[in-house]
Each structure stands twice: as structure tokens, then as C-alpha cells.
């Protein structure tokens, strides 16, 4: 359940900022398909990807891991 919660928080933050998934996938170094799986909760967010995403979006890591 944690993965889905985390994915929902991340997806919500991306939507609020109006950032394209294609752009973030490229920044994170993953395919658009993989990024889609991560956002839908079908794949687990690896800690290094969360770190990269938080740096890119200027988020506190604790906000997306709670």
C-alpha cells in the first residue's frame, strides 16, 4: 500500500506543477513507459529515483515518503 500512496503523492505534485511526464522521465533517466508504471503504482519507486525526483521538483523527501 505504501507504493500506491507514494505514487499518488508524487503524481499529485507533478499535476499541481503542470510538468510533463516525458520531461521528468528524461530527467530521471527512465523510459516514459517505466515512468508511467511508477506513477500508476505498478512499479515500486526506488530510493535513488525518489531522490532525483525530489531534487528536480525541489521537494522534501519526507513529503512523498510519509
Biopython code that builds the backbone (N, CA, C, O; Angstrom):
import numpy as np
from Bio.PDB.StructureBuilder import StructureBuilder

atoms = [
    (1, "UNK", "N", (0.815, -1.206, 0.000)),
    (1, "UNK", "CA", (0.000, 0.000, 0.000)),
    (1, "UNK", "C", (0.854, 1.264, 0.000)),
    (1, "UNK", "O", (0.449, 2.285, -0.555)),
    (2, "UNK", "N", (2.009, 1.203, 0.606)),
    (2, "UNK", "CA", (2.882, 2.360, 0.653)),
    (2, "UNK", "C", (3.240, 2.834, -0.748)),
    (2, "UNK", "O", (3.293, 4.040, -0.990)),
    (3, "UNK", "N", (3.482, 1.924, -1.666)),
    (3, "UNK", "CA", (3.863, 2.273, -3.025)),
    (3, "UNK", "C", (2.767, 3.099, -3.697)),
    (3, "UNK", "O", (3.058, 4.095, -4.360)),
    (4, "UNK", "N", (1.521, 2.695, -3.532)),
    (4, "UNK", "CA", (0.418, 3.421, -4.150)),
    (4, "UNK", "C", (0.286, 4.806, -3.529)),
    (4, "UNK", "O", (0.101, 5.789, -4.246)),
    (5, "UNK", "N", (0.379, 4.895, -2.210)),
    (5, "UNK", "CA", (0.323, 6.185, -1.549)),
    (5, "UNK", "C", (1.421, 7.099, -2.047)),
    (5, "UNK", "O", (1.176, 8.263, -2.363)),
    (6, "UNK", "N", (2.618, 6.578, -2.115)),
    (6, "UNK", "CA", (3.761, 7.349, -2.579)),
    (6, "UNK", "C", (3.545, 7.774, -4.031)),
    (6, "UNK", "O", (3.789, 8.928, -4.383)),
    (7, "UNK", "N", (3.098, 6.866, -4.854)),
    (7, "UNK", "CA", (2.845, 7.175, -6.260)),
    (7, "UNK", "C", (1.773, 8.256, -6.389)),
    (7, "UNK", "O", (1.898, 9.156, -7.220)),
    (8, "UNK", "N", (0.730, 8.174, -5.580)),
    (8, "UNK", "CA", (-0.338, 9.173, -5.628)),
    (8, "UNK", "C", (0.166, 10.547, -5.216)),
    (8, "UNK", "O", (-0.200, 11.552, -5.826)),
    (9, "UNK", "N", (0.995, 10.600, -4.194)),
    (9, "UNK", "CA", (1.556, 11.879, -3.740)),
    (9, "UNK", "C", (2.429, 12.495, -4.817)),
    (9, "UNK", "O", (2.349, 13.694, -5.083)),
    (10, "UNK", "N", (3.254, 11.678, -5.429)),
    (10, "UNK", "CA", (4.146, 12.167, -6.476)),
    (10, "UNK", "C", (3.336, 12.636, -7.676)),
    (10, "UNK", "O", (3.596, 13.709, -8.219)),
    (11, "UNK", "N", (2.371, 11.851, -8.086)),
    (11, "UNK", "CA", (1.532, 12.203, -9.234)),
    (11, "UNK", "C", (0.785, 13.511, -8.969)),
    (11, "UNK", "O", (0.686, 14.362, -9.853)),
    (12, "UNK", "N", (0.271, 13.664, -7.774)),
    (12, "UNK", "CA", (-0.443, 14.879, -7.406)),
    (12, "UNK", "C", (0.469, 16.100, -7.496)),
    (12, "UNK", "O", (0.069, 17.143, -8.014)),
    (13, "UNK", "N", (1.674, 15.971, -7.000)),
    (13, "UNK", "CA", (2.626, 17.078, -7.035)),
    (13, "UNK", "C", (2.999, 17.446, -8.474)),
    (13, "UNK", "O", (3.105, 18.627, -8.806)),
    (14, "UNK", "N", (3.193, 16.452, -9.310)),
    (14, "UNK", "CA", (3.520, 16.692, -10.719)),
    (14, "UNK", "C", (2.351, 17.398, -11.415)),
    (14, "UNK", "O", (2.557, 18.339, -12.181)),
    (15, "UNK", "N", (1.142, 16.947, -11.148)),
    (15, "UNK", "CA", (-0.042, 17.562, -11.760)),
    (15, "UNK", "C", (-0.223, 19.010, -11.303)),
    (15, "UNK", "O", (-0.577, 19.878, -12.101)),
    (16, "UNK", "N", (0.021, 19.265, -10.008)),
    (16, "UNK", "CA", (-0.096, 20.627, -9.485)),
    (16, "UNK", "C", (0.840, 21.578, -10.203)),
    (16, "UNK", "O", (0.492, 22.730, -10.464)),
    (17, "UNK", "N", (2.027, 21.090, -10.521)),
    (17, "UNK", "CA", (3.041, 21.931, -11.156)),
    (17, "UNK", "C", (2.910, 21.973, -12.676)),
    (17, "UNK", "O", (3.553, 22.791, -13.334)),
    (18, "UNK", "N", (2.095, 21.108, -13.223)),
    (18, "UNK", "CA", (1.882, 21.093, -14.663)),
    (18, "UNK", "C", (3.093, 20.641, -15.465)),
    (18, "UNK", "O", (3.316, 21.103, -16.584)),
    (19, "UNK", "N", (3.864, 19.743, -14.891)),
    (19, "UNK", "CA", (5.068, 19.249, -15.542)),
    (19, "UNK", "C", (4.717, 18.010, -16.364)),
    (19, "UNK", "O", (3.956, 17.152, -15.918)),
    (20, "UNK", "N", (5.273, 17.930, -17.551)),
    (20, "UNK", "CA", (5.028, 16.794, -18.439)),
    (20, "UNK", "C", (5.806, 15.564, -17.974)),
    (20, "UNK", "O", (6.966, 15.658, -17.575)),
    (21, "UNK", "N", (5.146, 14.416, -18.035)),
    (21, "UNK", "CA", (5.774, 13.152, -17.647)),
    (21, "UNK", "C", (6.995, 12.845, -18.513)),
    (21, "UNK", "O", (7.996, 12.317, -18.029)),
    (22, "UNK", "N", (6.900, 13.176, -19.772)),
    (22, "UNK", "CA", (8.002, 12.935, -20.705)),
    (22, "UNK", "C", (9.267, 13.654, -20.247)),
    (22, "UNK", "O", (10.361, 13.092, -20.299)),
    (23, "UNK", "N", (9.116, 14.886, -19.804)),
    (23, "UNK", "CA", (10.236, 15.687, -19.325)),
    (23, "UNK", "C", (10.865, 15.057, -18.084)),
    (23, "UNK", "O", (12.086, 14.927, -17.997)),
    (24, "UNK", "N", (10.019, 14.666, -17.119)),
    (24, "UNK", "CA", (10.537, 14.080, -15.886)),
    (24, "UNK", "C", (11.169, 12.719, -16.115)),
    (24, "UNK", "O", (12.186, 12.392, -15.503)),
    (25, "UNK", "N", (10.581, 11.934, -16.982)),
    (25, "UNK", "CA", (11.155, 10.620, -17.291)),
    (25, "UNK", "C", (12.570, 10.792, -17.818)),
    (25, "UNK", "O", (13.480, 10.065, -17.419)),
    (26, "UNK", "N", (12.752, 11.750, -18.710)),
    (26, "UNK", "CA", (14.079, 12.005, -19.267)),
    (26, "UNK", "C", (15.046, 12.471, -18.185)),
    (26, "UNK", "O", (16.192, 12.023, -18.144)),
    (27, "UNK", "N", (14.596, 13.364, -17.310)),
    (27, "UNK", "CA", (15.433, 13.863, -16.222)),
    (27, "UNK", "C", (15.850, 12.748, -15.263)),
    (27, "UNK", "O", (16.959, 12.759, -14.729)),
    (28, "UNK", "N", (14.944, 11.779, -15.049)),
    (28, "UNK", "CA", (15.226, 10.680, -14.126)),
    (28, "UNK", "C", (16.007, 9.555, -14.794)),
    (28, "UNK", "O", (16.535, 8.673, -14.118)),
    (29, "UNK", "N", (16.078, 9.589, -16.115)),
    (29, "UNK", "CA", (16.811, 8.556, -16.839)),
    (29, "UNK", "C", (16.059, 7.249, -16.968)),
    (29, "UNK", "O", (16.657, 6.174, -17.007)),
    (30, "UNK", "N", (14.726, 7.351, -17.034)),
    (30, "UNK", "CA", (13.899, 6.160, -17.238)),
    (30, "UNK", "C", (13.038, 6.380, -18.474)),
    (30, "UNK", "O", (12.848, 7.514, -18.913)),
    (31, "UNK", "N", (12.522, 5.297, -19.028)),
    (31, "UNK", "CA", (11.642, 5.413, -20.196)),
    (31, "UNK", "C", (10.299, 6.011, -19.767)),
    (31, "UNK", "O", (9.937, 5.997, -18.591)),
    (32, "UNK", "N", (9.589, 6.526, -20.741)),
    (32, "UNK", "CA", (8.259, 7.061, -20.451)),
    (32, "UNK", "C", (7.324, 5.971, -19.944)),
    (32, "UNK", "O", (6.480, 6.220, -19.083)),
    (33, "UNK", "N", (7.476, 4.765, -20.478)),
    (33, "UNK", "CA", (6.649, 3.637, -20.033)),
    (33, "UNK", "C", (6.925, 3.308, -18.571)),
    (33, "UNK", "O", (5.999, 3.097, -17.787)),
    (34, "UNK", "N", (8.203, 3.265, -18.214)),
    (34, "UNK", "CA", (8.556, 2.973, -16.818)),
    (34, "UNK", "C", (8.035, 4.063, -15.891)),
    (34, "UNK", "O", (7.535, 3.777, -14.803)),
    (35, "UNK", "N", (8.154, 5.302, -16.324)),
    (35, "UNK", "CA", (7.660, 6.408, -15.505)),
    (35, "UNK", "C", (6.153, 6.293, -15.303)),
    (35, "UNK", "O", (5.645, 6.572, -14.217)),
    (36, "UNK", "N", (5.447, 5.888, -16.336)),
    (36, "UNK", "CA", (4.007, 5.681, -16.240)),
    (36, "UNK", "C", (3.685, 4.575, -15.221)),
    (36, "UNK", "O", (2.759, 4.708, -14.421)),
    (37, "UNK", "N", (4.452, 3.498, -15.261)),
    (37, "UNK", "CA", (4.261, 2.406, -14.288)),
    (37, "UNK", "C", (4.512, 2.908, -12.864)),
    (37, "UNK", "O", (3.783, 2.544, -11.941)),
    (38, "UNK", "N", (5.518, 3.726, -12.688)),
    (38, "UNK", "CA", (5.828, 4.271, -11.362)),
    (38, "UNK", "C", (4.679, 5.143, -10.859)),
    (38, "UNK", "O", (4.265, 5.031, -9.706)),
    (39, "UNK", "N", (4.171, 6.006, -11.724)),
    (39, "UNK", "CA", (3.088, 6.903, -11.326)),
    (39, "UNK", "C", (1.789, 6.169, -11.037)),
    (39, "UNK", "O", (0.999, 6.604, -10.199)),
    (40, "UNK", "N", (1.567, 5.062, -11.725)),
    (40, "UNK", "CA", (0.326, 4.313, -11.507)),
    (40, "UNK", "C", (0.431, 3.341, -10.332)),
    (40, "UNK", "O", (-0.561, 2.731, -9.931)),
    (41, "UNK", "N", (1.638, 3.203, -9.784)),
    (41, "UNK", "CA", (1.821, 2.297, -8.653)),
    (41, "UNK", "C", (2.083, 0.859, -9.069)),
    (41, "UNK", "O", (2.123, -0.034, -8.222)),
    (42, "UNK", "N", (2.264, 0.623, -10.369)),
    (42, "UNK", "CA", (2.527, -0.731, -10.850)),
    (42, "UNK", "C", (3.983, -1.134, -10.638)),
    (42, "UNK", "O", (4.308, -2.321, -10.640)),
    (43, "UNK", "N", (4.848, -0.160, -10.456)),
    (43, "UNK", "CA", (6.251, -0.412, -10.147)),
    (43, "UNK", "C", (6.610, 0.385, -8.906)),
    (43, "UNK", "O", (6.051, 1.450, -8.644)),
    (44, "UNK", "N", (7.540, -0.146, -8.161)),
    (44, "UNK", "CA", (7.960, 0.485, -6.912)),
    (44, "UNK", "C", (8.999, 1.567, -7.185)),
    (44, "UNK", "O", (9.922, 1.375, -7.975)),
    (45, "UNK", "N", (8.833, 2.698, -6.523)),
    (45, "UNK", "CA", (9.814, 3.779, -6.613)),
    (45, "UNK", "C", (11.075, 3.372, -5.866)),
    (45, "UNK", "O", (11.036, 3.095, -4.667)),
    (46, "UNK", "N", (12.174, 3.339, -6.572)),
    (46, "UNK", "CA", (13.456, 3.046, -5.957)),
    (46, "UNK", "C", (13.946, 4.314, -5.260)),
    (46, "UNK", "O", (13.695, 5.419, -5.741)),
    (47, "UNK", "N", (14.645, 4.164, -4.128)),
    (47, "UNK", "CA", (15.086, 5.345, -3.370)),
    (47, "UNK", "C", (15.874, 6.362, -4.206)),
    (47, "UNK", "O", (15.696, 7.568, -4.033)),
    (48, "UNK", "N", (16.730, 5.894, -5.099)),
    (48, "UNK", "CA", (17.517, 6.844, -5.890)),
    (48, "UNK", "C", (16.633, 7.646, -6.843)),
    (48, "UNK", "O", (16.942, 8.799, -7.145)),
    (49, "UNK", "N", (15.531, 7.049, -7.325)),
    (49, "UNK", "CA", (14.612, 7.779, -8.194)),
    (49, "UNK", "C", (13.830, 8.822, -7.404)),
    (49, "UNK", "O", (13.573, 9.921, -7.895)),
    (50, "UNK", "N", (13.456, 8.469, -6.180)),
    (50, "UNK", "CA", (12.765, 9.434, -5.320)),
    (50, "UNK", "C", (13.698, 10.606, -5.032)),
    (50, "UNK", "O", (13.275, 11.761, -5.063)),
    (51, "UNK", "N", (14.958, 10.313, -4.755)),
    (51, "UNK", "CA", (15.941, 11.375, -4.501)),
    (51, "UNK", "C", (16.062, 12.307, -5.697)),
    (51, "UNK", "O", (16.032, 13.529, -5.546)),
    (52, "UNK", "N", (16.199, 11.726, -6.889)),
    (52, "UNK", "CA", (16.326, 12.536, -8.110)),
    (52, "UNK", "C", (15.081, 13.379, -8.351)),
    (52, "UNK", "O", (15.176, 14.556, -8.698)),
    (53, "UNK", "N", (13.917, 12.769, -8.166)),
    (53, "UNK", "CA", (12.662, 13.475, -8.380)),
    (53, "UNK", "C", (12.520, 14.638, -7.403)),
    (53, "UNK", "O", (12.113, 15.735, -7.787)),
    (54, "UNK", "N", (12.852, 14.395, -6.155)),
    (54, "UNK", "CA", (12.752, 15.447, -5.145)),
    (54, "UNK", "C", (13.698, 16.602, -5.462)),
    (54, "UNK", "O", (13.343, 17.764, -5.262)),
    (55, "UNK", "N", (14.874, 16.300, -5.942)),
    (55, "UNK", "CA", (15.798, 17.358, -6.344)),
    (55, "UNK", "C", (15.225, 18.157, -7.517)),
    (55, "UNK", "O", (15.280, 19.387, -7.528)),
    (56, "UNK", "N", (14.687, 17.457, -8.481)),
    (56, "UNK", "CA", (14.140, 18.114, -9.671)),
    (56, "UNK", "C", (12.946, 18.997, -9.329)),
    (56, "UNK", "O", (12.811, 20.095, -9.868)),
    (57, "UNK", "N", (12.077, 18.523, -8.435)),
    (57, "UNK", "CA", (10.869, 19.260, -8.079)),
    (57, "UNK", "C", (11.043, 20.141, -6.849)),
    (57, "UNK", "O", (10.113, 20.830, -6.431)),
    (58, "UNK", "N", (12.234, 20.113, -6.277)),
    (58, "UNK", "CA", (12.538, 20.858, -5.054)),
    (58, "UNK", "C", (11.556, 20.506, -3.940)),
    (58, "UNK", "O", (10.971, 21.382, -3.303)),
    (59, "UNK", "N", (11.393, 19.223, -3.727)),
    (59, "UNK", "CA", (10.514, 18.693, -2.679)),
    (59, "UNK", "C", (11.337, 18.134, -1.535)),
    (59, "UNK", "O", (12.480, 17.716, -1.716)),
    (60, "UNK", "N", (10.738, 18.134, -0.359)),
    (60, "UNK", "CA", (11.345, 17.446, 0.777)),
    (60, "UNK", "C", (11.018, 15.965, 0.618)),
    (60, "UNK", "O", (9.860, 15.597, 0.419)),
    (61, "UNK", "N", (12.024, 15.132, 0.704)),
    (61, "UNK", "CA", (11.835, 13.685, 0.507)),
    (61, "UNK", "C", (10.793, 13.121, 1.475)),
    (61, "UNK", "O", (10.056, 12.201, 1.120)),
    (62, "UNK", "N", (10.726, 13.655, 2.675)),
    (62, "UNK", "CA", (9.772, 13.162, 3.671)),
    (62, "UNK", "C", (8.319, 13.386, 3.248)),
    (62, "UNK", "O", (7.429, 12.650, 3.675)),
    (63, "UNK", "N", (8.078, 14.390, 2.418)),
    (63, "UNK", "CA", (6.715, 14.669, 1.964)),
    (63, "UNK", "C", (6.141, 13.556, 1.104)),
    (63, "UNK", "O", (4.941, 13.289, 1.147)),
    (64, "UNK", "N", (6.984, 12.915, 0.333)),
    (64, "UNK", "CA", (6.498, 11.865, -0.555)),
    (64, "UNK", "C", (6.652, 10.467, 0.041)),
    (64, "UNK", "O", (6.133, 9.500, -0.517)),
    (65, "UNK", "N", (7.345, 10.351, 1.145)),
    (65, "UNK", "CA", (7.540, 9.028, 1.748)),
    (65, "UNK", "C", (6.646, 8.769, 2.948)),
    (65, "UNK", "O", (6.643, 7.658, 3.477)),
    (66, "UNK", "N", (5.903, 9.744, 3.385)),
    (66, "UNK", "CA", (5.045, 9.558, 4.567)),
    (66, "UNK", "C", (3.921, 8.599, 4.291)),
    (66, "UNK", "O", (3.108, 8.331, 5.175)),
]
sb = StructureBuilder()
sb.init_structure("model")
sb.init_model(0)
sb.init_chain("A")
sb.init_seg("    ")
for serial, (resi, resn, name, xyz) in enumerate(atoms, 1):
    if name == "N":
        sb.init_residue(resn, " ", resi, " ")
    sb.init_atom(name, np.array(xyz, "f"), 0.0, 1.0, " ", f" {name:<3s}", serial, name[0])
structure = sb.get_structure()
